[in-house]
């Protein structure tokens, strides 16, 4: 059986960028997009990529521009305090010609750096001897319309050690899908590896199922696209899904529980999940970003690739940065979308992220003439609602998902989570105004889209976040950070601090090596994308990563939430230009045509 990916066979390829004196004249013309920056008003959408929504009725389903906007990152919340997690599978997507001449030889032949990470061999070059194997099998997820298995997509499993320090020990399987666009273009370009958000998100079940014959060219950008579910997540085996937590969430959606009772029951469910996983033989200590990065290396080697274009979104950026540090010679380029620098600590940052997100949103409305005129008391109205719903929670009903009981804290979580989704942002002032008038229709649709049926592996989430972030802070530090918030956010979020700390005590994950918490310094060409309104990975985090990556370009997109790439044609154009020639700074002139939120 042929176990290696087969390049496509089409001559349809995005043309190389051409310049005429100025970057503003950069022109792209191909089957997936057209953009001429000399005509800034002519940003065109691809056939399957809707433009940003115009003012109008709220849509009952997420816009296809961001089909995977299932944010994954802040901790999954216990009953009564649901909060969406970070993005990206958000969101977001995937995306060159090889570097020329002597530079390729110099760059790729550089010896891999020594590492001091326990569980990782002394040099990266030792890893291929582990004989990680890719075996082609039927795709485990539902294929998009018109996608034929064996031609446009091939699937299989990569077998790797659960513990790289014990290469002959227990093995695990990573689910892989390789999409190939029609034509010969993919043959001349490095394959494109997509690292999803989380930790614990699924790439195959979300992005893989979304790809169909009408958007294959566009999503792959004319390159062979490699998706895989990270260890413990999605279709990979074993699964670290916490069914106990999922069941508790469904059982208590319409119950009014005290903070103490909600936390107690959720932590008990977490303990049951951890006990079940460990009793089944899962070594949770091996589910780390370092081992995830080594899995990426193993997959590159098993598929026979020399260099790849790496794209990470949300937690996927933390993973991409780790690959950059450990295996730089295998990378042609890296795109970091909604960045999580390794030196940051989510649990410590979360209070300040809430404050920054709300300040950005309310300031954005106040500085927009139309929004300020329609909603002159927007911030005051919102916090009045929070106080009212804390005194008397609201019951909302969705025809498909059932009944939810939402208190003021739930309302805060909703607004924070809704800011992830670029196409939701213009609607938020109107939804808040409607809630103040007793109309919950739009809110109910948005709430259930954000919080019902989150597709993630809680076990993978806690294994990574407790060992990489909670292990490097203290309960007192978390309390101090929360106390810095303005009222009423400080009192609303203070219980979260206790919960986050307690759930990681239950998970009992060992701390990762301190080297993993150091900033990544790399010469790999890197594109860093940030959204102005992103609540969980704001532009300041992208700028932080940019400061230690000397060959990086950092771009902020106005009016944009979490996960930039698929929000409109501008980031797609920029990414295509960058991946085609990572050594040249891509034109960003189209940013002038990216609007602030068109508040309705």
C-alpha positions in Angstrom: 0.0 0.0 0.0 1.3 3.5 -0.9 1.7 5.2 2.4 3.2 8.5 1.1 1.3 11.5 0.1 0.8 12.0 -3.7 1.2 15.5 -5.1 -1.6 16.8 -7.2 -1.3 17.3 -11.0 -2.6 20.7 -12.1 -1.0 23.7 -13.7 -3.5 26.0 -11.9 -1.4 27.9 -9.5 -1.4 31.4 -8.0 0.9 33.5 -10.0 4.0 34.8 -8.4 3.8 38.4 -7.1 5.1 41.1 -9.3 6.1 44.5 -8.4 6.3 47.7 -10.3 8.4 50.1 -8.2 6.2 50.1 -5.1 4.7 47.5 -2.8 1.3 49.1 -3.4 1.4 47.6 -7.0 1.7 44.0 -5.8 -0.7 41.9 -7.9 -1.9 38.4 -7.4 -4.0 36.6 -10.0 -4.9 32.9 -9.6 -7.8 30.5 -9.4 -8.4 31.1 -5.7 -8.4 34.9 -5.5 -7.7 38.1 -7.3 -6.4 41.2 -5.6 -4.8 44.3 -7.0 -3.7 46.6 -4.3 -3.4 49.6 -6.6 -7.3 49.5 -6.5 -7.8 49.3 -2.8 -11.6 49.2 -3.2 -11.5 46.0 -5.2 -10.8 43.4 -2.5 -12.7 40.5 -4.0 -14.1 37.5 -2.1 -13.4 34.0 -3.2 -16.6 32.1 -4.4 -16.9 30.2 -1.1 -15.6 33.0 1.2 -18.4 35.4 2.1 -17.5 39.0 2.6 -18.1 40.5 6.0 -21.8 40.6 6.7 -23.7 43.7 6.0 -26.1 45.1 8.6 -29.1 42.8 8.7 -30.8 40.0 10.5 -28.7 37.8 12.7 -27.7 34.6 11.0 -28.8 31.3 12.6 -25.5 29.6 11.9 -21.8 30.8 12.0 -20.7 32.6 8.8 -18.7 30.3 6.6 -15.9 32.8 6.6 -15.0 31.3 10.0 -16.4 27.8 10.0 -14.2 26.5 12.8 -14.7 29.4 15.2 -14.8 27.2 18.2 -12.5 29.1 20.5 -10.2 26.9 22.5 -8.0 28.2 25.3 -9.4 29.7 28.5 -10.2 26.7 30.8 -13.5 24.9 30.1 -15.8 26.3 32.8 -17.8 24.3 35.3 -21.7 24.4 35.4 -23.0 27.9 35.8 -19.7 29.6 34.6 -19.4 28.4 31.0 -16.9 30.2 29.0 -15.7 29.6 25.5 -12.3 28.2 24.8 -9.7 29.5 22.3 -9.9 29.4 18.8 -9.2 28.4 16.7 -9.7 25.7 15.5 -10.8 28.8 15.4 -11.1 29.9 13.3 -8.9 29.7 10.9 -7.0 28.1 8.7 -4.3 27.0 6.7 -2.6 27.9 4.8 6.4 28.9 -2.0 8.7 28.2 -3.6 11.9 26.8 -1.9 14.5 29.1 -0.7 17.1 29.6 -3.5 20.6 28.4 -4.0 23.2 28.2 -1.4 20.9 29.5 1.4 18.9 26.3 1.3 22.0 24.1 1.7 23.3 26.3 4.5 20.0 26.5 6.3 18.8 23.0 6.1 22.2 21.4 6.8 22.7 23.3 10.0 22.9 20.8 12.9 19.8 20.6 15.1 20.3 22.3 18.5 21.0 20.4 21.6 18.1 20.2 23.9 17.8 20.0 27.7 14.3 18.7 27.6 13.6 15.5 29.5 11.9 12.9 27.4 13.5 14.2 24.2 16.7 12.7 22.7 19.8 14.8 22.8 19.6 15.8 19.2 16.6 16.1 16.8 18.5 14.1 14.2 18.2 11.1 16.4 14.5 11.0 16.1 14.0 9.4 12.7 15.6 6.3 14.1 12.5 5.9 16.1 10.8 4.5 12.9 7.6 6.5 13.3 5.4 5.0 10.6 2.5 6.5 8.6 -0.1 4.0 7.5 -2.8 5.0 5.0 -6.3 4.2 6.1 -9.9 5.4 5.4 -10.7 8.9 6.6 -12.4 8.8 10.0 -14.3 12.1 9.4 -17.1 13.0 7.1 -15.7 14.3 3.8 -16.9 17.6 2.3 -19.1 17.5 -0.8 -17.1 16.5 -3.9 -14.0 15.5 -2.1 -12.9 12.0 -3.2 -10.8 9.9 -0.9 -7.6 8.7 -2.7 -7.4 11.7 -5.0 -8.2 15.0 -3.3 -7.5 13.6 0.2 -5.6 10.7 1.7 -5.9 9.7 5.4 -4.1 7.5 7.8 -2.4 7.2 11.2 1.1 8.1 12.3 2.4 5.7 15.0 4.7 7.4 17.5 6.0 6.6 21.0 3.8 7.9 23.8 7.0 8.7 25.6 9.9 9.6 23.3 12.3 8.8 26.1 11.1 5.2 25.7 11.0 4.6 21.9 10.4 0.9 22.3 7.5 1.5 24.8 3.8 2.1 24.3 2.7 3.6 21.0 0.0 6.0 20.2 -1.7 6.9 16.9 -2.2 10.4 15.4 -5.0 10.9 12.8 -3.7 12.5 9.6 -5.4 13.9 6.5 -3.5 15.2 3.5 -5.5 17.3 1.0 -4.1 17.9 -2.5 -5.5 20.6 -4.7 -6.0 19.9 -8.4 -3.1 20.6 -10.7 0.7 20.5 -10.7 1.2 23.5 -8.5 1.6 21.6 -5.2 4.6 19.7 -6.6 6.8 22.8 -6.6 5.9 24.1 -3.2 6.6 22.9 0.4 3.6 21.2 1.9 1.5 23.2 4.3 1.2 21.9 7.9 -1.8 23.2 9.9 -1.6 23.3 13.7 -5.0 23.7 15.3 -5.9 25.6 18.5 -6.6 24.1 21.9 -4.8 22.5 23.4 -7.3 19.7 22.6 -9.0 20.9 19.4 -9.6 18.7 16.4 -8.4 19.7 13.0 -9.9 16.8 11.1 -13.4 17.0 12.5 -13.6 20.7 12.0 -11.5 22.0 9.2 -11.2 18.6 7.4 -15.0 18.2 7.2 -15.4 21.8 6.0 -13.2 21.4 3.0 -15.1 20.6 -0.2 -14.6 20.7 -3.9 -15.6 24.4 -4.1 -13.1 25.7 -1.5 -10.2 23.2 -1.8 -8.1 25.5 -3.9 -8.8 28.5 -1.7 -8.1 26.8 1.7 -4.9 25.1 0.6 -3.7 28.2 -1.3 -2.5 25.8 -4.0 -0.4 23.7 -1.7 -0.6 20.3 -0.3 -2.3 20.7 3.1 -1.5 18.4 6.0 -3.9 18.2 8.9 -3.5 16.1 12.0 -5.2 15.7 15.3 -2.7 16.3 18.0 -2.0 13.5 20.6 -5.0 13.0 22.8 -7.4 15.0 20.7 -9.9 14.4 17.9 -9.6 11.1 16.1 -6.1 10.4 17.5 -5.8 7.4 19.8 -6.1 7.3 22.7 -8.6 10.1 23.2 -8.3 12.3 26.2 -11.9 13.5 26.0 -13.5 13.9 29.5 -17.0 12.4 29.0 -17.7 12.9 32.7 -17.3 16.7 32.2 -19.4 16.8 29.1 -22.2 14.9 30.7 -22.2 17.1 33.8 -22.4 20.2 31.5 -25.5 18.8 29.7 -27.2 17.9 33.0 -26.7 21.2 34.7 -27.3 23.7 31.8 -30.6 24.8 33.3 -29.7 24.5 36.9 -28.8 27.4 39.2 -25.9 26.2 41.2 -23.8 28.1 43.7 -20.2 28.7 42.8 -19.1 26.3 45.5 -21.5 23.5 44.3 -20.6 24.1 40.6 -16.9 23.9 41.3 -17.2 20.9 43.5 -19.1 18.9 41.0 -16.9 19.9 38.1 -13.7 19.1 40.0 -15.2 15.7 40.9 -15.9 15.1 37.3 -12.4 16.0 36.4 -11.0 13.7 39.0 -13.1 10.8 37.6 -11.8 11.6 34.1 -8.2 11.6 35.2 -8.6 8.4 37.2 -10.2 6.7 34.2 -7.5 7.8 31.8 -4.6 6.8 34.1 -6.2 3.5 34.9 -6.5 2.7 31.2 -2.8 3.2 30.9 -2.5 6.7 29.6 0.7 8.5 30.8 -0.7 12.0 31.1 2.8 13.4 31.8 3.7 12.7 28.1 1.0 15.0 26.7 3.0 18.1 26.4 3.8 20.8 23.8 7.3 19.5 23.6 6.1 16.0 22.6 3.5 17.6 20.3 6.3 19.4 18.5 8.3 16.1 18.3 5.2 14.6 16.7 5.2 17.3 14.1 8.9 16.4 13.4 8.0 12.7 13.2 5.2 13.4 10.8 7.4 15.5 8.5 10.0 12.7 8.4 7.5 9.9 8.0 5.9 11.6 5.0 9.3 12.2 3.4 9.3 16.0 3.4 12.4 18.1 3.7 10.8 21.5 4.6 7.3 22.6 5.2 5.3 25.8 5.6 4.0 25.8 9.2 0.8 27.6 10.2 -0.4 27.7 13.8 -3.5 29.4 15.2 -4.1 30.1 18.9 -2.5 27.3 20.9 -1.2 26.1 17.6 1.2 29.1 17.7 2.7 27.9 21.0 3.2 24.5 19.3 4.7 26.2 16.2 7.1 28.2 18.3 8.3 25.1 20.0 8.9 23.4 16.6 10.8 26.5 15.5 13.1 26.1 18.5 13.6 22.3 18.3 13.5 21.6 14.5 14.2 24.9 12.6 15.9 23.2 9.6 12.6 21.6 8.6 10.7 24.9 8.3 10.5 26.9 5.1 8.3 29.5 6.8 6.0 29.9 9.8 2.8 31.9 10.2 1.6 32.6 13.7 -2.1 33.6 13.8 -3.3 34.9 17.2 -0.1 34.2 19.1 0.5 32.6 22.4 4.2 33.2 23.3 5.8 30.5 25.4 6.8 32.9 28.1 3.2 34.0 28.8 1.0 32.5 31.5 -2.7 32.2 30.5 -4.0 31.9 34.1 -2.1 35.0 35.2 -3.1 36.9 32.1 -6.8 36.0 32.0 -8.1 38.8 34.3 -6.2 41.4 32.4 -7.3 39.9 29.1 -10.9 40.4 30.1 -10.3 44.0 31.0 -8.5 44.8 27.8 -11.1 43.0 25.7 -14.0 45.0 27.2 -12.1 48.3 27.1 -11.4 47.8 23.4 -15.0 46.9 22.6 -16.6 49.8 24.5 -14.0 52.3 23.3 -14.6 51.1 19.7 -18.3 51.8 20.0 -17.8 55.2 21.6 -15.4 56.3 18.9 -17.8 55.2 16.1 -20.2 58.0 15.4 -23.1 55.8 14.5 -22.6 53.4 17.4 -22.2 56.2 19.9 -25.4 57.8 18.6 -27.4 54.6 18.8 -25.9 53.2 22.1 -24.6 56.2 24.1 -24.7 54.3 27.4 -23.5 50.9 26.1 -21.0 50.1 28.8 -23.3 51.2 31.6 -26.2 49.3 30.1 -24.1 46.1 29.9 -23.0 46.2 33.5 -26.5 47.0 34.6 -27.6 43.8 32.9 -24.8 41.9 34.6 -26.1 43.1 38.0 -29.7 42.3 37.1 -29.0 38.8 35.8 -26.9 38.0 38.8 -29.9 38.8 41.0 -32.3 37.1 38.7 -30.7 34.7 36.1 -32.4 34.5 32.7 -33.6 31.2 31.2 -33.1 31.0 27.4 -34.4 28.2 25.2 -32.9 26.9 21.9 -35.0 24.6 19.8 -32.1 22.2 19.2 -29.8 22.6 22.2 -32.5 23.0 24.9 -32.6 25.3 28.0 -29.8 27.3 29.5 -29.8 29.3 32.7 -27.5 32.4 32.4 -26.5 34.6 35.2 -24.5 37.9 35.2 -21.2 36.0 35.2 -22.5 34.0 32.2 -23.3 37.3 30.5 -19.7 38.4 31.0 -18.4 35.1 29.6 -20.7 35.5 26.6 -19.4 38.9 25.7 -15.8 37.9 26.1 -16.3 34.8 23.9 -18.3 36.6 21.3 -15.4 38.9 20.7 -13.5 35.9 19.3 -15.7 35.9 16.2 -15.0 38.8 13.8 -18.5 38.7 12.3 -20.2 38.8 15.6 -18.5 42.0 16.8 -20.6 44.5 14.8 -23.8 42.9 16.2 -22.8 43.0 19.9 -24.1 46.6 20.8 -27.4 45.8 19.2 -27.7 42.5 21.1 -26.9 44.2 24.4 -29.5 46.8 23.7 -32.1 44.2 22.9 -31.3 42.3 26.2 -31.9 45.5 28.1 -35.3 45.6 26.5 -36.1 42.0 27.3 -35.5 40.6 23.8 -33.3 37.5 24.0 -33.7 36.1 20.5 -30.4 37.1 19.0 -28.6 36.5 22.2 -29.9 32.9 22.4 -28.8 32.1 18.9 -25.3 33.5 19.6 -25.0 31.9 23.0 -25.8 28.4 21.9 -23.4 28.7 18.9 -20.6 29.7 21.2 -21.2 27.3 24.1 -23.1 24.3 23.0 -21.3 21.2 21.8 -17.7 22.4 22.1 -15.5 19.9 20.3 -12.4 19.6 22.4 -10.5 17.2 24.6 -10.5 18.5 28.2 -7.9 15.9 29.2 -5.5 17.2 26.6 -6.3 20.8 27.7 -5.5 20.3 31.3 -2.5 18.1 30.7 -0.8 20.9 28.8 -2.1 24.0 30.6 -1.6 22.7 34.1 1.9 21.6 33.4 3.0 24.6 31.4 1.1 27.5 33.0 -0.4 26.7 36.4 2.9 25.0 37.4 4.6 28.3 36.9 2.4 30.5 39.1 0.8 30.5 42.5 -2.7 30.9 43.9 -1.7 34.2 45.5 -0.4 35.6 42.2 -3.7 34.7 40.5 -5.6 36.5 43.2 -3.4 39.6 42.9 -4.0 39.7 39.2 -7.7 39.4 39.5 -7.8 42.2 42.2 -6.4 44.6 39.6 -9.6 44.4 37.6 -12.1 47.2 37.7 -15.4 46.5 39.4 -17.5 44.5 38.8 -15.2 42.3 36.8 -12.9 41.6 39.7 -15.7 40.2 41.9 -17.2 38.2 39.0 -13.9 36.6 38.0 -12.4 36.0 41.4 -14.2 32.6 41.8 -12.6 31.5 38.5 -9.2 32.0 40.1 -9.9 29.4 42.8 -11.4 27.0 40.3 -8.5 27.2 37.9 -6.1 26.4 40.7 -8.1 23.6 42.2 -8.7 21.8 38.9 -5.0 21.7 38.2 -4.3 20.3 41.7 -6.7 17.5 40.8 -4.9 16.9 37.5 -1.5 16.7 39.2 0.5 17.3 36.1 4.2 17.7 36.5 5.8 21.0 35.4 7.5 21.0 32.0 11.2 22.0 31.8 11.8 25.7 32.6 13.4 26.0 29.1 9.9 25.6 27.6 8.8 28.9 29.3 11.6 30.9 27.7 11.0 33.2 24.6 11.7 31.6 21.3 14.6 33.1 19.3 14.7 31.9 15.7 16.0 32.9 12.3 13.1 31.2 10.5 11.1 33.6 8.4 7.8 34.3 10.3 4.6 36.1 9.6 2.6 37.2 12.8 -1.1 38.1 12.4 -3.1 39.7 15.2 -6.7 40.9 15.5 -7.5 44.3 17.1 -10.5 42.9 19.0 -9.0 39.5 19.9 -9.9 39.0 23.5 -7.6 36.1 24.4 -4.5 36.7 22.2 -4.4 40.5 21.7 -1.9 42.3 19.5 0.5 42.8 22.5 1.1 39.1 22.5 2.0 39.0 18.8 4.3 42.0 19.3 6.0 40.0 22.2 6.8 37.1 19.9 7.9 39.6 17.2 10.5 41.1 19.5 12.6 37.9 19.6 12.1 36.8 16.0 14.4 39.0 13.9 13.1 37.7 10.6 9.4 38.3 11.4 6.7 40.6 10.1 4.0 41.7 12.6 0.6 42.9 11.3 -2.5 44.0 13.2 -5.9 43.7 11.5 -8.5 46.4 12.4 -12.0 45.2 13.6 -10.8 41.6 13.7 -11.3 39.0 16.5 -9.5 35.7 17.2 -8.0 33.9 14.2 -7.2 36.3 11.4 -6.6 34.3 8.3 -10.0 33.5 7.0 -11.7 36.8 8.0 -11.3 38.4 4.6 -9.2 38.3 1.4 -6.5 40.6 2.8 -4.8 38.2 5.2 -5.1 35.4 2.6 -3.3 37.6 0.1 -0.6 38.5 2.5 -0.1 34.9 3.6 0.2 33.7 0.0 2.8 36.3 -0.8 4.8 35.5 2.3 4.7 31.7 1.8 5.8 32.1 -1.8 8.9 34.2 -0.8 9.5 34.2 3.0 12.7 36.1 2.6 10.8 39.2 1.3 8.5 41.3 3.5 5.0 40.9 2.0 3.1 43.9 1.1 0.5 44.9 3.7 -1.2 47.7 1.7 -4.5 45.9 1.7 -4.7 46.6 5.5 -5.9 50.1 4.6 -9.1 48.5 3.3 -9.8 46.4 6.3 -12.5 48.4 8.2 -13.2 48.9 11.8 -16.4 47.0 13.0 -19.5 48.2 11.0 -21.6 48.3 14.2 -25.3 47.9 13.4 
